[in-house]
Amino acid sequence: MKLEKKISLHAFEVEYIDQREAKPRTLHRESIVLDGCRMNTLDQTPQSWIRQQYAQQGYTVSAIHKGESLTAKVDTGFLWKLAALDAAAAKAGKSVAKLLEGGAAV
């Protein structure tokens, strides 16, 4: 049986300041990706939620720029097998990406 799930991902570029730093403070930039299905369950806009998450960690968000959005179908059966392979490789101290490339273990 082939199980597929349609996912939607949305990228944001966040500019923030760490209020704990001495002045002058550095402007930090970070890219984040949110799941579209989870975004729909928020009681607020994604930007408000992002600001709230950063504020809880002691940061002040100065700007949020919406980036690209991507929708794709994911074969969940294959994803499950890949996750199991990754877990087994991690226990053996290896990287699945390196194994698939045929390279040395990391």
C-alpha positions as CSV (number, residue, x, y, z in Angstrom):
1,M,0.0,0.0,0.0
2,K,1.3,3.4,-0.9
3,L,0.6,6.1,1.6
4,E,1.1,9.7,0.5
5,K,0.7,12.9,2.4
6,K,0.6,16.4,0.9
7,I,2.8,18.8,2.9
8,S,3.2,22.6,2.6
9,L,6.3,24.3,3.9
10,H,6.8,28.1,4.3
11,A,10.2,29.8,4.8
12,F,10.8,32.9,6.8
13,E,13.9,35.0,7.4
14,V,14.0,36.4,10.9
15,E,16.1,39.3,12.0
16,Y,16.5,39.5,15.8
17,I,18.5,41.1,18.6
18,D,19.7,39.4,21.8
19,Q,18.7,41.8,24.6
20,R,21.3,40.1,26.9
21,E,24.2,41.4,24.8
22,A,26.0,44.5,25.7
23,K,25.4,47.5,23.5
24,P,25.9,47.9,20.6
25,R,23.9,44.7,19.9
26,T,24.4,42.5,16.9
27,L,21.6,42.0,14.4
28,H,21.3,38.2,13.9
29,R,19.6,36.5,10.9
30,E,18.0,33.1,10.9
31,S,16.0,31.1,8.4
32,I,13.1,29.1,9.7
33,V,10.6,26.8,8.0
34,L,7.1,26.2,9.2
35,D,4.7,23.4,8.3
36,G,1.6,24.8,6.6
37,C,-0.8,22.4,8.3
38,R,0.5,23.5,11.7
39,M,0.3,27.2,10.7
40,N,-3.4,26.8,10.0
41,T,-4.0,25.6,13.6
42,L,-2.4,28.8,15.1
43,D,-4.8,31.3,16.7
44,Q,-2.5,34.1,15.3
45,T,-0.5,34.9,12.3
46,P,2.7,33.0,11.6
47,Q,4.7,36.3,12.2
48,S,3.0,36.8,15.6
49,W,3.8,33.3,16.6
50,I,7.4,33.6,15.5
51,R,7.8,36.8,17.5
52,Q,6.3,35.1,20.6
53,Q,8.7,32.2,20.3
54,Y,11.7,34.4,20.0
55,A,10.5,36.7,22.9
56,Q,10.2,33.6,25.2
57,Q,13.9,33.0,24.6
58,G,14.9,36.7,25.4
59,Y,15.2,38.0,21.8
60,T,13.5,41.0,20.2
61,V,12.5,40.4,16.6
62,S,13.2,43.4,14.4
63,A,11.9,42.0,11.1
64,I,10.3,38.9,9.5
65,H,10.5,38.4,5.8
66,K,8.3,35.8,4.2
67,G,10.3,33.6,1.8
68,E,9.3,30.8,-0.6
69,S,6.5,28.3,-0.1
70,L,6.7,24.7,-1.2
71,T,4.0,22.1,-1.6
72,A,5.0,18.4,-2.1
73,K,3.6,14.9,-1.9
74,V,5.6,12.7,0.5
75,D,5.6,8.9,0.3
76,T,5.2,8.2,4.1
77,G,6.1,4.6,3.7
78,F,9.5,5.4,2.1
79,L,10.0,8.2,4.7
80,W,9.4,5.7,7.5
81,K,12.0,3.2,6.1
82,L,14.5,6.0,5.7
83,A,14.0,7.2,9.3
84,A,14.5,3.6,10.5
85,L,17.6,3.3,8.4
86,D,18.9,6.6,9.8
87,A,18.2,5.5,13.4
88,A,20.1,2.2,12.8
89,A,23.0,4.0,11.2
90,A,23.2,6.5,14.1
91,K,23.4,3.6,16.5
92,A,26.3,2.2,14.5
93,G,28.0,5.7,14.4
94,K,27.4,6.2,10.7
95,S,25.6,8.7,8.6
96,V,22.9,7.6,6.1
97,A,23.8,10.4,3.7
98,K,27.4,9.1,3.6
99,L,26.2,5.5,3.2
100,L,23.9,6.5,0.3
101,E,26.8,8.4,-1.3
102,G,29.1,5.4,-0.9
103,G,31.5,7.6,1.2
104,A,33.2,6.9,4.4
105,A,31.3,6.8,7.7
106,V,31.2,10.0,9.7
